[in-house]
């Protein structure tokens, strides 16, 4: 089963949901606002993907918290991801033991064979 993590109001999440629905691909949606991503889950993702891929340094939360001024290293970014899930780039998709971050329709077509 495909798991998609994010928030329902995110534009990238809406695009990913539309892609899956249009291609009759079943998925489970996990809302960051209702289900907090613990450090264990974030660490599991970081075994497969780089911090720069998972950490959203372009979002509203990043700017609101003024994290750019802190010049965070990867360990500090990990700590922030654990306590503030809105810093996770969206969507995060778990599929077939792999982690896919962000929406890219061409990449999705290739991965999901549609």
Secondary structure as GFF3:
##gff-version 3
##sequence-region A 1 114
A	DSSP	beta_strand	2	6	.	.	.	ID=ss1
A	DSSP	alpha_helix	11	22	.	.	.	ID=ss2
A	DSSP	beta_strand	27	31	.	.	.	ID=ss3
A	DSSP	alpha_helix	39	46	.	.	.	ID=ss4
A	DSSP	alpha_helix	51	54	.	.	.	ID=ss5
A	DSSP	alpha_helix	60	64	.	.	.	ID=ss6
A	DSSP	three_ten_helix	67	70	.	.	.	ID=ss7
A	DSSP	alpha_helix	74	83	.	.	.	ID=ss8
A	DSSP	three_ten_helix	85	87	.	.	.	ID=ss9
A	DSSP	beta_strand	92	95	.	.	.	ID=ss10
A	DSSP	beta_strand	98	101	.	.	.	ID=ss11
A	DSSP	alpha_helix	105	111	.	.	.	ID=ss12
###
